[in-house]
Amino acid sequence: MKTLLSAVAFTASVLAGCSGLKAYSNTPARNLDVHTRTDSGSFLSSTRTSLDIFSVNNTCQTSYQGTVTLDKDTRTIGLPAERPSYLVFRFESSSFLTNSSGATSYDTLLTPLPDHHYDVDVRYLDGIYSVTILERSSGDRKANRIAPVALKDC
């Protein structure tokens, strides 16, 4: 039994290493709170959400910086201020009964301003997803909704 558990643990670690995903390394200033709520609508299905973060250079080329698994109600993330980041929110669902799976994503370009904070509301409820980004300056209660920006509009 111990050998079987060791083999399973080893296989899982190899597969995780081969996935190509790396954990995102935050900036010191934590300026983005991601609030996540998922409900697949059935106990026979599940939904996973994650956030892929890319840096964007002055010619609009992206460079993968890492992934944040959105498995908690709130994640606080640090993005570099005054530099564009390309954010890709991924929603992956699977159903045990029909042995099916699917994925969709929401992406936007965001250039955080210094002394501003961003709240992101990420929802996946009964097959419908939404992402809302609010921006507020330090000390201000009023937040402004940020419209999505396509990478091609960089």
Secondary structure, DSSP 8 states (H G I E B T S, - for coil): -HHHHHHHHHHHHHHHHHT---B----SS--EEEEEEEE-SSTTEEEEEEEEEEEE-TTS-EEEEEEEE--SSEEEE---TTS-EEEEEEEEEEETTTTEEEEEEEEEEE---TTEEEEEEEEEETTEEEEEEEEEETT----EEE----GGG-
